[in-house]
Each structure stands twice: as C-alpha cells, then as structure tokens.
Amino acid sequence: CEGAPRLISSFVVDLFAEAGRNPRVARLVRDVVSAKTKGLADLIARSTDATHVRSGLGPDEIAEMVFAINDGAMMRSVLEPARVSSAKQRERQLDVARTLWRLLFEPQKGPAYA
C-alpha cells in the first residue's frame, strides 16, 4: 500500500465504520486514537513553541484539532478522486499543518483576519 495512500485511507475509513458496529473494534480504535493523541499532546507540551500559544488551547485540545484535520484530509482523499499526485496531496497536508501551527503558536503581529 506504500504507493497507494488512497488505499490506506480507505482502509482506515472502513476500520472506523466497523468500530461503529463492533464494540471490540471500537475499543481498539479508541485505544489507538488515544495513544496517538496523547503522544502528540506530550510533544506539544514539551515544545518550545508551547510558550507562544495564542489560541488559549491546551496541548490536548491542539492534538485533537490536529488529528481532526488529518481525519478530514484522509476522508477527502477517499471521497474525491485523485486529481493530483500523492506527493502533491502530502504537500497540501503539510501546508495545512504548518498554517495551523502558525495560527496556534506564533506571536500575533496583527489581526488574525484581514
């Protein structure tokens, strides 16, 4: 699947759907989601950027937001036929993550909206 990220995304969407029907799968998915969210929250809390949070959100909330955006991007990759290469899709996802990071952590120089 390494050369087919859409196939991986489709599998994850199917896994989440199965979690809605199967309590054992739901526990497994919740445990994985919890572990990855906790890991990211820990990294955020230890980062030097954490002292510049301007959103008022804590590390746990920021990690939840990051994964919510990631989940949305994954869903889009499944629902929309690939109009661009996998490399371009990853580049777009990184751009979104970098923009989110700047919005959350960089000291505010002016209004957030123009």
N, CA, C and O atoms as a MOPAC input file, in Angstrom:
PM7 MOZYME 1SCF
protein

 N      0.81000 1    -1.21500 1     0.00000 1
 C      0.00000 1     0.00000 1     0.00000 1
 C      0.84400 1     1.26600 1     0.00000 1
 O      0.30800 1     2.36700 1    -0.12800 1
 N      2.15900 1     1.12100 1     0.14200 1
 C      3.00200 1     2.31400 1     0.25200 1
 C      2.83200 1     3.24200 1    -0.94100 1
 O      2.87300 1     4.46200 1    -0.78400 1
 N      2.64600 1     2.69200 1    -2.11100 1
 C      2.46900 1     3.51600 1    -3.30300 1
 C      1.01700 1     3.89900 1    -3.54200 1
 O      0.70400 1     4.53900 1    -4.54600 1
 N      0.13000 1     3.52000 1    -2.63800 1
 C     -1.30000 1     3.79800 1    -2.82100 1
 C     -1.89800 1     4.37700 1    -1.53800 1
 O     -2.63700 1     3.68400 1    -0.83900 1
 N     -1.59000 1     5.63800 1    -1.22000 1
 C     -2.11500 1     6.21500 1     0.02600 1
 C     -3.63400 1     6.25200 1     0.07800 1
 O     -4.21500 1     6.21400 1     1.16200 1
 N     -4.28700 1     6.32600 1    -1.08100 1
 C     -5.75300 1     6.32900 1    -1.08100 1
 C     -6.28100 1     4.99900 1    -0.56100 1
 O     -7.30600 1     4.96600 1     0.12000 1
 N     -5.59700 1     3.90200 1    -0.87100 1
 C     -5.99700 1     2.58600 1    -0.38000 1
 C     -5.86000 1     2.53500 1     1.14100 1
 O     -6.72900 1     1.98700 1     1.81900 1
 N     -4.79100 1     3.09200 1     1.67600 1
 C     -4.60800 1     3.14100 1     3.12900 1
 C     -5.72500 1     3.96100 1     3.76000 1
 O     -6.31100 1     3.54100 1     4.75800 1
 N     -6.02600 1     5.12100 1     3.19500 1
 C     -7.10500 1     5.95500 1     3.71700 1
 C     -8.43300 1     5.21400 1     3.68400 1
 O     -9.21300 1     5.29600 1     4.63300 1
 N     -8.69100 1     4.50200 1     2.61600 1
 C     -9.93500 1     3.73600 1     2.50200 1
 C    -10.01600 1     2.67800 1     3.59000 1
 O    -11.08100 1     2.45900 1     4.16800 1
 N     -8.90000 1     2.02500 1     3.87000 1
 C     -8.87300 1     1.01400 1     4.93200 1
 C     -9.20000 1     1.65500 1     6.27900 1
 O     -9.98300 1     1.10300 1     7.05200 1
 N     -8.61100 1     2.80600 1     6.56300 1
 C     -8.84900 1     3.46700 1     7.84700 1
 C    -10.31100 1     3.88100 1     7.96900 1
 O    -10.90400 1     3.73300 1     9.03700 1
 N    -10.89600 1     4.39400 1     6.89800 1
 C    -12.31700 1     4.75900 1     6.91600 1
 C    -13.16400 1     3.51700 1     7.18400 1
 O    -14.10600 1     3.57100 1     7.97500 1
 N    -12.83900 1     2.40700 1     6.53600 1
 C    -13.55700 1     1.14900 1     6.78900 1
 C    -13.39300 1     0.70300 1     8.23600 1
 O    -14.34300 1     0.22200 1     8.85300 1
 N    -12.20800 1     0.86000 1     8.76900 1
 C    -11.94500 1     0.47200 1    10.15600 1
 C    -12.80500 1     1.29400 1    11.11700 1
 O    -13.38200 1     0.74900 1    12.05800 1
 N    -12.89000 1     2.60100 1    10.87900 1
 C    -13.73200 1     3.44800 1    11.71800 1
 C    -15.20300 1     3.05900 1    11.58100 1
 O    -15.93800 1     3.05300 1    12.56900 1
 N    -15.63300 1     2.73400 1    10.36500 1
 C    -17.02100 1     2.31000 1    10.16200 1
 C    -17.29400 1     1.02200 1    10.92700 1
 O    -18.34100 1     0.88500 1    11.56000 1
 N    -16.37200 1     0.08900 1    10.87300 1
 C    -16.53800 1    -1.16800 1    11.61400 1
 C    -16.58000 1    -0.90400 1    13.11200 1
 O    -17.29600 1    -1.59400 1    13.83800 1
 N    -15.83300 1     0.07100 1    13.58000 1
 C    -15.85100 1     0.42700 1    15.00700 1
 C    -17.23800 1     0.89100 1    15.43100 1
 O    -17.61400 1     0.73700 1    16.59300 1
 N    -17.99900 1     1.45700 1    14.50200 1
 C    -19.36400 1     1.86600 1    14.80400 1
 C    -20.31200 1     0.69200 1    14.97100 1
 O    -21.39300 1     0.83800 1    15.54200 1
 N    -19.91100 1    -0.46800 1    14.47700 1
 C    -20.76100 1    -1.65700 1    14.55700 1
 C    -20.26500 1    -2.69100 1    15.55200 1
 O    -21.04600 1    -3.50000 1    16.05200 1
 N    -18.99400 1    -2.67000 1    15.83700 1
 C    -18.37000 1    -3.74200 1    16.61200 1
 C    -17.67300 1    -3.15600 1    17.83900 1
 O    -16.66700 1    -2.46200 1    17.69400 1
 N    -18.18000 1    -3.41700 1    19.03200 1
 C    -17.59600 1    -2.83900 1    20.24900 1
 C    -16.12300 1    -3.21500 1    20.46700 1
 O    -15.35700 1    -2.41200 1    21.00000 1
 N    -15.72700 1    -4.41100 1    20.06400 1
 C    -14.31800 1    -4.80400 1    20.23300 1
 C    -13.40800 1    -3.96200 1    19.34300 1
 O    -12.34400 1    -3.51800 1    19.77500 1
 N    -13.82800 1    -3.74600 1    18.10400 1
 C    -13.05700 1    -2.90700 1    17.18900 1
 C    -13.08000 1    -1.45900 1    17.68900 1
 O    -12.07500 1    -0.75400 1    17.59600 1
 N    -14.21800 1    -1.01900 1    18.21700 1
 C    -14.31900 1     0.34300 1    18.74700 1
 C    -13.31300 1     0.56300 1    19.87000 1
 O    -12.66300 1     1.60700 1    19.91700 1
 N    -13.17300 1    -0.40500 1    20.77500 1
 C    -12.18700 1    -0.27800 1    21.86400 1
 C    -10.77300 1    -0.17000 1    21.31100 1
 O     -9.97700 1     0.65000 1    21.76800 1
 N    -10.47300 1    -0.99900 1    20.33300 1
 C     -9.14600 1    -0.97700 1    19.71900 1
 C     -8.87600 1     0.37400 1    19.06600 1
 O     -7.81500 1     0.96400 1    19.27100 1
 N     -9.83000 1     0.86000 1    18.28500 1
 C     -9.66100 1     2.15000 1    17.61200 1
 C     -9.52800 1     3.26700 1    18.63600 1
 O     -8.67100 1     4.13900 1    18.49000 1
 N    -10.36900 1     3.25400 1    19.67800 1
 C    -10.26900 1     4.28600 1    20.72600 1
 C     -8.90300 1     4.26300 1    21.38700 1
 O     -8.32800 1     5.31700 1    21.65900 1
 N     -8.37600 1     3.07500 1    21.65000 1
 C     -7.05700 1     2.96700 1    22.28500 1
 C     -5.95900 1     3.54200 1    21.38600 1
 O     -5.07100 1     4.25000 1    21.86200 1
 N     -6.02000 1     3.24100 1    20.10400 1
 C     -5.01900 1     3.75300 1    19.16200 1
 C     -5.13400 1     5.27400 1    19.05100 1
 O     -4.12600 1     5.98000 1    19.10600 1
 N     -6.35000 1     5.77500 1    18.89500 1
 C     -6.56200 1     7.21800 1    18.78900 1
 C     -6.09300 1     7.91200 1    20.05900 1
 O     -5.45100 1     8.96000 1    19.99600 1
 N     -6.40700 1     7.34000 1    21.19300 1
 C     -5.99000 1     7.92100 1    22.47300 1
 C     -4.46600 1     7.95600 1    22.59700 1
 O     -3.90000 1     8.95600 1    23.03600 1
 N     -3.81400 1     6.87700 1    22.21400 1
 C     -2.35000 1     6.81200 1    22.31900 1
 C     -1.68100 1     7.82600 1    21.40400 1
 O     -0.73900 1     8.50300 1    21.81500 1
 N     -2.15600 1     7.93800 1    20.16700 1
 C     -1.50900 1     8.87700 1    19.24900 1
 C     -1.79600 1    10.31800 1    19.66600 1
 O     -0.92800 1    11.18100 1    19.53000 1
 N     -2.99500 1    10.58800 1    20.16800 1
 C     -3.33000 1    11.93600 1    20.61300 1
 C     -2.51800 1    12.30800 1    21.84700 1
 O     -2.01800 1    13.42800 1    21.94800 1
 N     -2.38700 1    11.37900 1    22.78100 1
 C     -1.58700 1    11.64000 1    23.98200 1
 C     -0.13200 1    11.88400 1    23.60800 1
 O      0.51000 1    12.78000 1    24.15600 1
 N      0.38900 1    11.09000 1    22.67600 1
 C      1.78200 1    11.25800 1    22.24500 1
 C      2.01200 1    12.63300 1    21.63200 1
 O      3.00500 1    13.29300 1    21.94000 1
 N      1.10200 1    13.06800 1    20.76800 1
 C      1.24500 1    14.38600 1    20.16200 1
 C      1.08000 1    15.48600 1    21.20600 1
 O      1.82200 1    16.46800 1    21.18900 1
 N      0.12500 1    15.33600 1    22.10400 1
 C     -0.07100 1    16.33800 1    23.16300 1
 C      1.18300 1    16.46100 1    24.02300 1
 O      1.56500 1    17.56700 1    24.40600 1
 N      1.82100 1    15.34300 1    24.32600 1
 C      3.07300 1    15.37300 1    25.09900 1
 C      4.17100 1    16.12100 1    24.34500 1
 O      4.90400 1    16.91600 1    24.93400 1
 N      4.28000 1    15.86300 1    23.03300 1
 C      5.27400 1    16.58000 1    22.22500 1
 C      4.98500 1    18.08200 1    22.19600 1
 O      5.89700 1    18.90000 1    22.31400 1
 N      3.73100 1    18.42800 1    22.04100 1
 C      3.35200 1    19.84300 1    22.02300 1
 C      3.68500 1    20.49700 1    23.35400 1
 O      4.23600 1    21.59700 1    23.38900 1
 N      3.35500 1    19.83000 1    24.44000 1
 C      3.61700 1    20.39500 1    25.77600 1
 C      5.10500 1    20.62400 1    25.99900 1
 O      5.48700 1    21.57200 1    26.68500 1
 N      5.94800 1    19.77200 1    25.43000 1
 C      7.40900 1    19.90000 1    25.62000 1
 C      8.05700 1    20.83600 1    24.60800 1
 O      9.21700 1    21.21400 1    24.77400 1
 N      7.32500 1    21.21600 1    23.56100 1
 C      7.93700 1    22.03400 1    22.52200 1
 C      8.17800 1    23.45500 1    23.02700 1
 O      7.47300 1    23.95400 1    23.90400 1
 N      9.18800 1    24.08500 1    22.44900 1
 C      9.46600 1    25.47800 1    22.81800 1
 C      8.34800 1    26.39300 1    22.34500 1
 O      8.15400 1    27.47000 1    22.90900 1
 N      7.61100 1    25.98300 1    21.31900 1
 C      6.50200 1    26.78600 1    20.82100 1
 C      5.34000 1    26.83500 1    21.81500 1
 O      4.50800 1    27.74000 1    21.74400 1
 N      5.27200 1    25.88500 1    22.72800 1
 C      4.15600 1    25.83000 1    23.67200 1
 C      4.06200 1    27.09600 1    24.51500 1
 O      2.99200 1    27.41600 1    25.03200 1
 N      5.16300 1    27.81200 1    24.65800 1
 C      5.13100 1    29.05900 1    25.43500 1
 C      4.49700 1    30.19000 1    24.64400 1
 O      4.23700 1    31.25900 1    25.19600 1
 N      4.24400 1    29.96900 1    23.35100 1
 C      3.68700 1    31.01200 1    22.48500 1
 C      2.25800 1    30.71100 1    22.05300 1
 O      1.79100 1    31.25700 1    21.05400 1
 N      1.55900 1    29.85300 1    22.78600 1
 C      0.19100 1    29.52300 1    22.39900 1
 C     -0.65200 1    30.78300 1    22.48500 1
 O     -0.73900 1    31.41000 1    23.54100 1
 N     -1.26600 1    31.14800 1    21.38200 1
 C     -2.10900 1    32.33300 1    21.40800 1
 C     -3.58100 1    31.98400 1    21.24500 1
 O     -4.44000 1    32.86500 1    21.22900 1
 N     -3.85800 1    30.71000 1    21.12500 1
 C     -5.23700 1    30.28000 1    20.92000 1
 C     -5.97500 1    30.06200 1    22.23400 1
 O     -7.20400 1    29.99700 1    22.25000 1
 N     -5.24100 1    29.95000 1    23.33000 1
 C     -5.86600 1    29.63100 1    24.60300 1
 C     -6.14800 1    28.14200 1    24.76100 1
 O     -6.70800 1    27.71500 1    25.77100 1
 N     -5.76300 1    27.35800 1    23.76900 1
 C     -5.97800 1    25.91100 1    23.82700 1
 C     -4.81400 1    25.22600 1    24.52500 1
 O     -3.67500 1    25.68600 1    24.45000 1
 N     -5.10700 1    24.13100 1    25.19800 1
 C     -4.06800 1    23.32300 1    25.81900 1
 C     -3.53500 1    22.28700 1    24.84600 1
 O     -4.10900 1    22.08300 1    23.77600 1
 N     -2.43700 1    21.63100 1    25.21000 1
 C     -1.83600 1    20.61100 1    24.32800 1
 C     -2.81000 1    19.51200 1    23.90400 1
 O     -2.77500 1    19.06900 1    22.75600 1
 N     -3.67600 1    19.06700 1    24.81400 1
 C     -4.63700 1    18.01400 1    24.45600 1
 C     -5.62100 1    18.50200 1    23.39800 1
 O     -5.94400 1    17.77600 1    22.45800 1
 N     -6.09400 1    19.73200 1    23.55700 1
 C     -7.04600 1    20.28400 1    22.59700 1
 C     -6.39300 1    20.51000 1    21.24000 1
 O     -7.01400 1    20.28000 1    20.20300 1
 N     -5.15400 1    20.95600 1    21.24700 1
 C     -4.43400 1    21.16800 1    19.98800 1
 C     -4.22200 1    19.83400 1    19.27800 1
 O     -4.40900 1    19.74600 1    18.06500 1
 N     -3.83500 1    18.80200 1    20.01600 1
 C     -3.63700 1    17.47800 1    19.41900 1
 C     -4.94700 1    16.97000 1    18.81600 1
 O     -4.95200 1    16.41000 1    17.72000 1
 N     -6.05300 1    17.16500 1    19.52900 1
 C     -7.36400 1    16.76200 1    18.99600 1
 C     -7.65200 1    17.48900 1    17.68300 1
 O     -8.14500 1    16.88600 1    16.72900 1
 N     -7.34300 1    18.78900 1    17.63800 1
 C     -7.59400 1    19.57300 1    16.43600 1
 C     -6.73100 1    19.07400 1    15.27700 1
 O     -7.21600 1    18.94000 1    14.15400 1
 N     -5.47500 1    18.80500 1    15.54200 1
 C     -4.57000 1    18.32000 1    14.50200 1
 C     -5.09800 1    17.02000 1    13.90100 1
 O     -5.12400 1    16.85900 1    12.68100 1
 N     -5.51900 1    16.09000 1    14.76700 1
 C     -5.99800 1    14.81700 1    14.24500 1
 C     -7.37100 1    14.94300 1    13.58500 1
 O     -7.68100 1    14.17700 1    12.67200 1
 N     -8.19600 1    15.89000 1    14.02600 1
 C     -9.47700 1    16.12100 1    13.35500 1
 C     -9.23800 1    16.61000 1    11.92500 1
 O     -9.92200 1    16.18700 1    10.99200 1
 N     -8.26500 1    17.50000 1    11.76600 1
 C     -7.92800 1    17.99000 1    10.43200 1
 C     -7.33900 1    16.85500 1     9.59300 1
 O     -7.66500 1    16.71400 1     8.41400 1
 N     -6.48000 1    16.05900 1    10.19900 1
 C     -5.90200 1    14.91300 1     9.49400 1
 C     -6.99500 1    13.94300 1     9.05400 1
 O     -6.97300 1    13.45600 1     7.92400 1
 N     -7.94600 1    13.66100 1     9.93500 1
 C     -9.03000 1    12.73900 1     9.59800 1
 C     -9.86200 1    13.29800 1     8.44100 1
 O    -10.27200 1    12.55600 1     7.54900 1
 N    -10.10500 1    14.60000 1     8.46400 1
 C    -10.85000 1    15.22000 1     7.37200 1
 C    -10.11300 1    15.12200 1     6.04600 1
 O    -10.71600 1    14.84200 1     5.01000 1
 N     -8.79700 1    15.35500 1     6.08500 1
 C     -7.99100 1    15.24100 1     4.86800 1
 C     -8.00300 1    13.80900 1     4.34900 1
 O     -8.05100 1    13.57700 1     3.14100 1
 N     -7.95700 1    12.85000 1     5.27200 1
 C     -7.98500 1    11.44900 1     4.86600 1
 C     -9.32300 1    11.12200 1     4.21500 1
 O     -9.37100 1    10.43500 1     3.19500 1
 N    -10.40600 1    11.61300 1     4.80400 1
 C    -11.72400 1    11.36100 1     4.23600 1
 C    -11.83800 1    11.98400 1     2.84300 1
 O    -12.39200 1    11.37000 1     1.93200 1
 N    -11.32100 1    13.18600 1     2.68100 1
 C    -11.35700 1    13.83000 1     1.36100 1
 C    -10.59800 1    13.01100 1     0.33100 1
 O    -11.02000 1    12.91100 1    -0.82100 1
 N     -9.47400 1    12.42200 1     0.74100 1
 C     -8.68800 1    11.63500 1    -0.21700 1
 C     -9.44300 1    10.38800 1    -0.66400 1
 O     -9.20400 1     9.86900 1    -1.75400 1
 N    -10.35500 1     9.90900 1     0.18300 1
 C    -11.16300 1     8.74200 1    -0.18500 1
 C    -12.33300 1     9.15500 1    -1.06300 1
 O    -12.65200 1     8.48000 1    -2.04200 1
 N    -12.97100 1    10.26600 1    -0.71200 1
 C    -14.19100 1    10.66800 1    -1.40600 1
 C    -13.95000 1    11.37000 1    -2.73500 1
 O    -14.77600 1    11.28400 1    -3.64300 1
 N    -12.82700 1    12.05800 1    -2.85300 1
 C    -12.54000 1    12.77300 1    -4.08600 1
 C    -11.53300 1    11.99100 1    -4.90900 1
 O    -10.47000 1    11.62700 1    -4.40600 1
 N    -11.84900 1    11.73300 1    -6.14900 1
 C    -10.86300 1    11.05400 1    -6.98900 1
 C     -9.57600 1    11.88000 1    -7.04000 1
 O     -9.60800 1    13.11000 1    -7.07600 1
 N     -8.48300 1    11.19400 1    -7.04100 1
 C     -7.18500 1    11.87900 1    -7.04000 1
 C     -7.02700 1    12.70400 1    -8.30800 1
 O     -6.90500 1    12.17100 1    -9.41100 1
 N     -7.03300 1    14.00300 1    -8.12200 1
 C     -6.82000 1    14.90300 1    -9.25800 1
 C     -5.37400 1    15.35900 1    -9.30200 1
 O     -4.90100 1    15.91600 1   -10.29300 1
 N     -4.69200 1    15.10700 1    -8.20500 1
 C     -3.27800 1    15.46200 1    -8.12100 1
 C     -2.52000 1    14.25600 1    -7.59600 1
 O     -3.11600 1    13.31400 1    -7.07400 1
 N     -1.22700 1    14.29200 1    -7.73500 1
 C     -0.39500 1    13.16300 1    -7.30700 1
 C     -0.41100 1    13.01900 1    -5.79100 1
 O     -0.77700 1    13.94600 1    -5.06800 1
 N     -0.01100 1    11.85400 1    -5.32700 1
 C      0.10400 1    11.60800 1    -3.88600 1
 C      1.08900 1    12.57400 1    -3.25100 1
 O      0.87300 1    13.04900 1    -2.13600 1
 N      2.16800 1    12.86200 1    -3.96000 1
 C      3.16500 1    13.80100 1    -3.43100 1
 C      2.55100 1    15.17800 1    -3.24600 1
 O      2.81700 1    15.84500 1    -2.24700 1
 N      1.73200 1    15.61200 1    -4.19800 1
 C      1.07500 1    16.91900 1    -4.09700 1
 C      0.06200 1    16.92300 1    -2.94400 1
 O     -0.06600 1    17.92200 1    -2.23600 1
 N     -0.65100 1    15.82100 1    -2.75700 1
 C     -1.58900 1    15.71800 1    -1.64200 1
 C     -0.85900 1    15.84300 1    -0.30900 1
 O     -1.31400 1    16.55300 1     0.58800 1
 N      0.26800 1    15.15700 1    -0.18100 1
 C      1.05100 1    15.24800 1     1.06800 1
 C      1.56300 1    16.66500 1     1.28200 1
 O      1.57500 1    17.17000 1     2.40500 1
 N      1.98600 1    17.30300 1     0.19100 1
 C      2.46300 1    18.68500 1     0.28400 1
 C      1.34800 1    19.60600 1     0.78600 1
 O      1.58100 1    20.46800 1     1.63400 1
 N      0.14700 1    19.41600 1     0.26100 1
 C     -1.00400 1    20.21800 1     0.71300 1
 C     -1.28500 1    19.97300 1     2.19600 1
 O     -1.53800 1    20.91700 1     2.94300 1
 N     -1.24300 1    18.71300 1     2.62100 1
 C     -1.49800 1    18.39100 1     4.02300 1
 C     -0.45400 1    19.04300 1     4.92600 1
 O     -0.78000 1    19.55800 1     5.99500 1
 N      0.80100 1    19.01700 1     4.48700 1
 C      1.84400 1    19.68000 1     5.27800 1
 C      1.64400 1    21.19000 1     5.32200 1
 O      1.88000 1    21.81700 1     6.35500 1
 N      1.21500 1    21.77300 1     4.22200 1
 C      0.92100 1    23.21000 1     4.20800 1
 C     -0.17900 1    23.54600 1     5.20100 1
 O     -0.08700 1    24.54100 1     5.92000 1
 N     -1.22000 1    22.72200 1     5.24500 1
 C     -2.31200 1    22.95200 1     6.19800 1
 C     -1.78200 1    22.83600 1     7.62900 1
 O     -2.10100 1    23.66900 1     8.47800 1
 N     -0.97900 1    21.81400 1     7.89600 1
 C     -0.42600 1    21.63000 1     9.24500 1
 C      0.46400 1    22.80400 1     9.64100 1
 O      0.40400 1    23.27500 1    10.77600 1
 N      1.28200 1    23.27200 1     8.71800 1
 C      2.16000 1    24.41200 1     9.01800 1
 C      1.35200 1    25.68100 1     9.27700 1
 O      1.67900 1    26.45300 1    10.17900 1
 N      0.30900 1    25.89500 1     8.49800 1
 C     -0.54400 1    27.07200 1     8.69500 1
 C     -1.24200 1    27.00100 1    10.04500 1
 O     -1.30800 1    27.99400 1    10.76900 1
 N     -1.75800 1    25.83300 1    10.37900 1
 C     -2.40100 1    25.65300 1    11.68300 1
 C     -1.41000 1    25.94200 1    12.80200 1
 O     -1.74400 1    26.62500 1    13.77000 1
 N     -0.20000 1    25.42800 1    12.67300 1
 C      0.83100 1    25.63800 1    13.70100 1
 C      1.10300 1    27.13700 1    13.88100 1
 O      1.17500 1    27.63200 1    15.00600 1
 N      1.25300 1    27.85100 1    12.76200 1
 C      1.49600 1    29.30500 1    12.85300 1
 C      0.33300 1    30.01400 1    13.52700 1
 O      0.54000 1    30.89800 1    14.35900 1
 N     -0.89600 1    29.63100 1    13.17100 1
 C     -2.06900 1    30.26600 1    13.76800 1
 C     -2.15100 1    30.01400 1    15.27500 1
 O     -2.58200 1    30.87800 1    16.03900 1
 N     -1.73400 1    28.83000 1    15.68200 1
 C     -1.84000 1    28.47600 1    17.09400 1
 C     -0.68800 1    28.99100 1    17.94800 1
 O     -0.88500 1    29.32300 1    19.11600 1
 N      0.52000 1    29.06000 1    17.37300 1
 C      1.69000 1    29.27500 1    18.21400 1
 C      2.46900 1    30.55600 1    17.98000 1
 O      3.09100 1    31.05800 1    18.91600 1
 N      2.46300 1    31.09900 1    16.79700 1
 C      3.31800 1    32.25600 1    16.56900 1
 C      2.74500 1    33.48600 1    17.25800 1
 O      1.53000 1    33.68400 1    17.29700 1
 N      3.62400 1    34.29600 1    17.79300 1
 C      3.14400 1    35.52900 1    18.41700 1
 C      2.35200 1    36.35100 1    17.40000 1
 O      2.74700 1    36.48900 1    16.24300 1
 N      1.24200 1    36.88500 1    17.85700 1
 C      0.36500 1    37.63900 1    16.96900 1
 C      0.98500 1    38.98500 1    16.63500 1
 O      1.38400 1    39.72900 1    17.53100 1
 N      1.06800 1    39.29900 1    15.34800 1
 C      1.66500 1    40.53800 1    14.88900 1
 C      0.58500 1    41.52700 1    14.45500 1
 O      0.86300 1    42.70500 1    14.23500 1
 N     -0.62200 1    41.04800 1    14.33800 1
 C     -1.70100 1    41.89900 1    13.88700 1
 C     -2.99300 1    41.10400 1    13.94700 1
 O     -3.02900 1    40.02800 1    14.54400 1
 N     -4.03800 1    41.60900 1    13.34700 1
 C     -5.30300 1    40.87100 1    13.37700 1
 C     -5.18200 1    39.54000 1    12.65100 1
 O     -4.46400 1    39.41600 1    11.65900 1
 N     -5.89800 1    38.55100 1    13.16600 1
 C     -5.89100 1    37.22300 1    12.53900 1
 C     -6.58700 1    37.25100 1    11.18400 1
 O     -6.29600 1    36.43100 1    10.31300 1
 N     -7.50200 1    38.19000 1    11.01100 1
 C     -8.24100 1    38.29700 1     9.74900 1
 C     -7.90600 1    39.61900 1     9.09000 1
 O     -7.72000 1    40.63400 1     9.76200 1
 N     -7.83300 1    39.59800 1     7.78500 1
 C     -7.57300 1    40.84300 1     7.05400 1
 C     -8.83400 1    41.31900 1     6.39100 1
 O     -8.82900 1    42.35400 1     5.72400 1

